[in-house]
């Protein structure tokens, strides 16, 4: 994503679900994405954005028992954040 190899969107989410299912038996999965550039503290801005967005906050407080976060920064100083939420069976 950070190298423009794939679009940064929820497109392909089902593929990510299948990839996680190969490792973890899951009941459901959610995803939060954020893109940041030009902020001195992009992590705080991304998380605050998720908290202030009803859909993203729903994932954050939802009925999940596992989470993982990935962050990538490209040479242009752009940050890409992905947080996955999993309810393991």
C-alpha positions in Angstrom: 0.0 0.0 0.0 2.6 2.5 1.0 4.5 1.8 -2.3 1.4 2.3 -4.5 1.2 -1.4 -5.1 -2.5 -1.7 -4.1 -5.3 0.8 -3.6 -5.8 2.0 -0.1 -9.4 1.2 0.5 -11.8 -1.4 1.9 -11.7 -3.0 -1.5 -10.4 -6.6 -1.0 -11.6 -6.8 2.6 -13.1 -10.3 1.9 -9.6 -11.4 0.8 -8.1 -10.2 4.1 -10.8 -12.0 6.0 -9.9 -15.2 4.2 -6.2 -14.7 4.9 -6.9 -14.3 8.6 -9.3 -17.3 8.6 -6.4 -19.5 7.4 -4.7 -18.7 10.7 -7.5 -18.0 13.2 -11.0 -19.5 13.4 -13.1 -16.4 13.4 -16.7 -15.5 13.8 -16.5 -12.0 12.3 -14.0 -9.3 11.4 -13.9 -5.5 11.1 -11.4 -3.0 9.6 -10.5 0.6 10.2 -8.3 2.5 7.7 -6.7 6.0 7.9 -4.4 8.0 5.7 -2.3 10.9 7.1 0.1 13.4 5.8 1.5 16.6 7.2 0.6 16.1 10.9 3.3 16.2 13.6 1.6 13.3 15.4 -0.2 11.2 12.7 -1.0 8.3 15.1 -3.0 10.5 17.5 -4.8 12.2 14.5 -5.7 8.8 13.1 -7.0 7.3 16.3 -9.0 10.5 17.2 -10.5 10.4 13.7 -11.6 6.8 14.3 -13.0 7.7 17.7 -15.0 10.6 16.2 -16.4 8.5 13.3 -19.5 6.5 14.3 -18.6 3.6 12.0 -15.0 3.4 13.0 -15.8 3.7 16.7 -18.4 0.9 16.4 -15.5 -1.3 15.3 -13.3 -0.1 18.2 -15.9 -0.9 20.9 -17.5 -3.8 19.1 -17.7 -7.5 20.1 -14.1 -8.4 19.1 -11.5 -10.2 21.2 -8.4 -9.7 19.0 -6.9 -6.7 17.1 -3.9 -5.9 15.1 -2.6 -2.6 13.7 -0.3 -2.0 10.8 1.4 1.3 9.9 3.4 2.1 6.8 5.1 5.4 5.8 6.3 6.0 2.3 9.1 8.3 1.0 6.6 11.1 0.6 5.9 11.1 4.3 2.4 9.7 3.9 1.2 7.3 6.6 -1.2 4.4 6.0 -2.9 2.9 9.0 -4.9 -0.4 9.1 -6.5 -1.8 12.2 -8.2 -5.2 12.0 -10.7 -6.5 14.6 -11.4 -10.2 15.0 -13.9 -12.1 17.0 -12.3 -15.5 17.4 -14.5 -18.5 17.7 
